């Protein structure tokens, strides 16, 4: 649960209602990512919440992410990004998200 609540204005609520018109999970994910990218306050709130959670779990400061990138792809074994037991395939993820990863560090 988020420590801070994010105020949703009427315009945002209408955008979320449009979500029900989308058929596939992939379309819904892509739409949600677009909403997230348009709302920098929400992204900042989520980033702060991740940092707070990491600190509460005694994660070293240098290990705490300071930037988050939201992606629409669902990580299933079919995509090749995770194993059958849902373990991350780091090399495949690095190749698949090469451009996005590089953007974070620019």
Backbone as CSV, one residue per row, in Angstrom:
resi,resn,N_x,N_y,N_z,CA_x,CA_y,CA_z,C_x,C_y,C_z
1,UNK,0.846,-1.181,0.000,0.000,0.000,0.000,0.887,1.239,0.000
2,UNK,0.514,2.227,-0.760,1.302,3.446,-0.841,1.165,4.263,0.431
3,UNK,2.283,4.800,0.884,2.263,5.625,2.091,1.526,6.932,1.830
4,UNK,1.696,7.463,0.633,1.010,8.702,0.264,-0.088,8.330,-0.723
5,UNK,-1.200,8.984,-0.618,-2.243,8.718,-1.593,-2.085,9.689,-2.745
6,UNK,-2.438,9.236,-3.913,-2.343,10.065,-5.106,-3.750,10.521,-5.454
7,UNK,-3.946,11.813,-5.529,-5.256,12.352,-5.864,-5.557,12.085,-7.330
8,UNK,-6.716,11.521,-7.591,-7.142,11.268,-8.958,-8.211,12.291,-9.298
9,UNK,-7.923,13.137,-10.278,-8.921,14.121,-10.673,-9.943,13.464,-11.594
10,UNK,-10.987,14.200,-11.934,-12.051,13.646,-12.768,-11.527,13.201,-14.126
11,UNK,-10.591,13.958,-14.684,-10.031,13.614,-15.982,-9.311,12.267,-15.915
12,UNK,-8.545,12.035,-14.853,-7.848,10.765,-14.690,-8.834,9.619,-14.511
13,UNK,-9.891,9.869,-13.757,-10.905,8.835,-13.548,-11.556,8.454,-14.876
14,UNK,-11.808,9.436,-15.731,-12.386,9.143,-17.037,-11.414,8.323,-17.880
15,UNK,-10.137,8.644,-17.792,-9.140,7.888,-18.547,-9.100,6.446,-18.069
16,UNK,-9.234,6.242,-16.761,-9.234,4.878,-16.229,-10.480,4.115,-16.653
17,UNK,-11.597,4.816,-16.821,-12.822,4.157,-17.290,-12.641,3.634,-18.708
18,UNK,-11.837,4.339,-19.515,-11.570,3.899,-20.885,-10.866,2.539,-20.893
19,UNK,-10.207,2.219,-19.806,-9.483,0.966,-19.689,-10.405,-0.241,-19.875
20,UNK,-11.638,-0.123,-19.410,-12.575,-1.238,-19.519,-12.958,-1.541,-20.967
21,UNK,-12.739,-0.580,-21.874,-13.058,-0.796,-23.289,-11.982,-1.603,-24.012
22,UNK,-10.823,-1.732,-23.400,-9.726,-2.453,-24.037,-9.899,-3.950,-23.818
23,UNK,-9.556,-4.726,-24.825,-9.803,-6.169,-24.783,-8.680,-6.957,-24.105
24,UNK,-7.473,-6.847,-24.620,-6.396,-7.716,-24.137,-5.648,-7.089,-22.957
25,UNK,-4.995,-7.952,-22.191,-4.171,-7.482,-21.079,-3.026,-6.617,-21.592
26,UNK,-2.487,-6.979,-22.747,-1.379,-6.214,-23.327,-1.835,-4.783,-23.651
27,UNK,-3.021,-4.626,-24.231,-3.555,-3.288,-24.531,-3.774,-2.493,-23.243
28,UNK,-4.301,-3.164,-22.229,-4.531,-2.498,-20.947,-3.216,-2.061,-20.322
29,UNK,-2.209,-2.933,-20.362,-0.900,-2.584,-19.815,-0.301,-1.384,-20.536
30,UNK,-0.363,-1.389,-21.866,0.187,-0.272,-22.640,-0.535,1.028,-22.305
31,UNK,-1.841,0.966,-22.141,-2.619,2.161,-21.796,-2.229,2.678,-20.406
32,UNK,-2.084,1.777,-19.449,-1.686,2.183,-18.099,-0.287,2.798,-18.086
33,UNK,0.609,2.259,-18.886,1.961,2.811,-18.978,1.903,4.230,-19.520
34,UNK,1.083,4.467,-20.520,0.937,5.826,-21.066,0.405,6.778,-20.003
35,UNK,-0.556,6.328,-19.203,-1.074,7.173,-18.120,0.016,7.464,-17.095
36,UNK,0.796,6.454,-16.751,1.893,6.646,-15.796,2.923,7.638,-16.320
37,UNK,3.299,7.489,-17.569,4.304,8.378,-18.153,3.814,9.820,-18.208
38,UNK,2.503,10.007,-18.324,1.942,11.351,-18.386,1.827,11.992,-17.007
39,UNK,1.903,11.186,-15.947,1.716,11.705,-14.588,3.010,11.555,-13.793
40,UNK,3.867,12.554,-13.885,5.181,12.507,-13.228,5.048,12.466,-11.704
41,UNK,3.978,13.023,-11.150,3.776,13.005,-9.703,3.570,11.578,-9.204
42,UNK,2.807,10.811,-9.948,2.563,9.420,-9.562,3.852,8.610,-9.644
43,UNK,4.630,8.810,-10.684,5.902,8.099,-10.823,6.830,8.457,-9.663
44,UNK,6.869,9.735,-9.294,7.696,10.181,-8.163,7.215,9.514,-6.869
45,UNK,5.910,9.449,-6.663,5.345,8.813,-5.477,5.720,7.337,-5.422
46,UNK,5.621,6.654,-6.553,5.988,5.234,-6.595,7.475,5.037,-6.340
47,UNK,8.311,5.905,-6.897,9.755,5.824,-6.679,10.088,6.034,-5.209
48,UNK,9.459,7.028,-4.594,9.669,7.281,-3.166,9.215,6.103,-2.314
49,UNK,8.119,5.481,-2.700,7.593,4.346,-1.956,8.533,3.141,-2.051
50,UNK,9.096,2.920,-3.229,10.068,1.831,-3.393,11.270,2.076,-2.486
51,UNK,11.758,3.315,-2.463,12.911,3.656,-1.614,12.579,3.439,-0.139
52,UNK,11.387,3.859,0.271,10.972,3.687,1.667,10.896,2.206,2.026
53,UNK,10.329,1.417,1.148,10.212,-0.022,1.388,11.594,-0.677,1.464
54,UNK,12.479,-0.296,0.556,13.842,-0.849,0.573,14.555,-0.512,1.877
55,UNK,14.415,0.720,2.326,15.055,1.124,3.577,14.490,0.342,4.756
56,UNK,13.181,0.097,4.730,12.561,-0.649,5.832,13.026,-2.104,5.847
57,UNK,13.491,-2.606,4.708,13.988,-3.983,4.609,15.514,-4.033,4.713
58,UNK,16.113,-2.904,5.098,17.562,-2.802,5.320,18.383,-3.068,4.060
59,UNK,17.867,-2.619,2.921,18.615,-2.698,1.667,19.658,-1.587,1.689
60,UNK,20.865,-1.890,1.256,21.930,-0.881,1.229,21.525,0.265,0.301
61,UNK,21.862,1.477,0.676,21.458,2.664,-0.110,21.882,2.580,-1.564
62,UNK,23.071,2.039,-1.833,23.523,1.981,-3.224,22.730,0.960,-4.049
63,UNK,21.970,0.088,-3.383,21.169,-0.910,-4.083,19.742,-0.428,-4.357
64,UNK,19.360,0.699,-3.798,17.987,1.203,-3.933,17.838,1.943,-5.258
65,UNK,16.874,1.534,-6.081,16.686,2.223,-7.366,16.206,3.663,-7.156
66,UNK,16.757,4.563,-7.950,16.351,5.968,-7.868,15.493,6.373,-9.058
67,UNK,15.459,5.520,-10.075,14.613,5.757,-11.240,13.887,4.460,-11.561
68,UNK,12.636,4.582,-11.937,11.849,3.412,-12.319,11.405,3.561,-13.760
69,UNK,11.352,2.461,-14.470,10.835,2.430,-15.833,9.734,1.395,-15.861
70,UNK,8.543,1.805,-16.246,7.408,0.902,-16.319,7.284,0.388,-17.752
71,UNK,7.080,-0.911,-17.892,6.968,-1.522,-19.212,5.633,-2.253,-19.319
72,UNK,5.140,-2.336,-20.536,3.825,-2.930,-20.760,3.876,-4.448,-20.931
73,UNK,5.052,-4.986,-21.240,5.150,-6.412,-21.480,4.900,-7.201,-20.192
74,UNK,4.182,-8.292,-20.347,3.945,-9.197,-19.230,5.047,-10.251,-19.271
75,UNK,5.772,-10.401,-18.179,6.907,-11.319,-18.148,6.424,-12.730,-17.834
76,UNK,6.278,-13.520,-18.855,5.899,-14.926,-18.732,6.956,-15.759,-19.427
77,UNK,7.020,-17.058,-19.145,8.009,-17.903,-19.832,7.904,-17.822,-21.359
78,UNK,6.700,-17.568,-21.884,6.504,-17.472,-23.337,7.326,-16.338,-23.953
79,UNK,7.546,-15.275,-23.195,8.268,-14.111,-23.725,9.774,-14.334,-23.750
80,UNK,10.254,-15.317,-23.009,11.682,-15.586,-22.945,12.413,-14.705,-21.951
81,UNK,11.684,-13.890,-21.185,12.311,-12.987,-20.223,12.446,-13.612,-18.842
82,UNK,11.703,-14.698,-18.605,11.787,-15.424,-17.335,11.770,-16.921,-17.623
83,UNK,12.241,-17.690,-16.656,12.233,-19.149,-16.794,10.828,-19.677,-16.475
84,UNK,10.665,-20.983,-16.597,9.377,-21.604,-16.249,9.028,-21.405,-14.782
85,UNK,10.053,-21.259,-13.928,9.796,-21.011,-12.508,9.799,-19.512,-12.185
86,UNK,9.698,-18.680,-13.242,9.591,-17.218,-13.159,10.842,-16.534,-12.599
87,UNK,11.993,-17.173,-12.793,13.253,-16.524,-12.438,13.672,-15.637,-13.608
88,UNK,14.219,-14.485,-13.284,14.589,-13.499,-14.298,15.765,-13.991,-15.135
89,UNK,15.646,-13.838,-16.449,16.749,-14.115,-17.376,17.413,-12.770,-17.688
90,UNK,18.433,-12.429,-16.934,19.042,-11.100,-17.007,19.602,-10.756,-18.384
91,UNK,20.249,-11.684,-19.042,20.838,-11.394,-20.355,19.742,-11.082,-21.376
92,UNK,18.661,-11.884,-21.372,17.560,-11.653,-22.307,16.874,-10.322,-22.012
93,UNK,16.705,-9.985,-20.742,16.087,-8.716,-20.367,16.966,-7.557,-20.814
94,UNK,18.278,-7.687,-20.626,19.194,-6.628,-21.055,19.115,-6.420,-22.564
95,UNK,19.033,-7.500,-23.323,18.918,-7.383,-24.784,17.566,-6.786,-25.180
96,UNK,16.489,-7.267,-24.565,15.132,-6.848,-24.921,14.892,-5.370,-24.597
97,UNK,15.410,-4.927,-23.442,15.191,-3.544,-22.991,16.448,-2.687,-23.120
98,UNK,17.310,-3.026,-24.051,18.592,-2.326,-24.206,18.401,-0.804,-24.280
99,UNK,17.536,-0.343,-25.158,17.336,1.112,-25.326,16.753,1.764,-24.079
100,UNK,15.769,1.129,-23.462,15.144,1.682,-22.261,16.141,1.783,-21.104
101,UNK,16.974,0.756,-20.963,17.975,0.757,-19.890,18.961,1.892,-20.112
102,UNK,19.392,2.079,-21.349,20.351,3.147,-21.644,19.749,4.533,-21.408
103,UNK,18.447,4.705,-21.706,17.770,5.994,-21.467,17.783,6.371,-19.989
104,UNK,17.664,5.383,-19.117,17.642,5.652,-17.678,18.954,6.288,-17.230
105,UNK,20.051,5.862,-17.833,21.365,6.339,-17.399,21.820,7.614,-18.110
106,UNK,21.034,8.122,-19.031,21.410,9.353,-19.753,20.949,10.573,-18.986
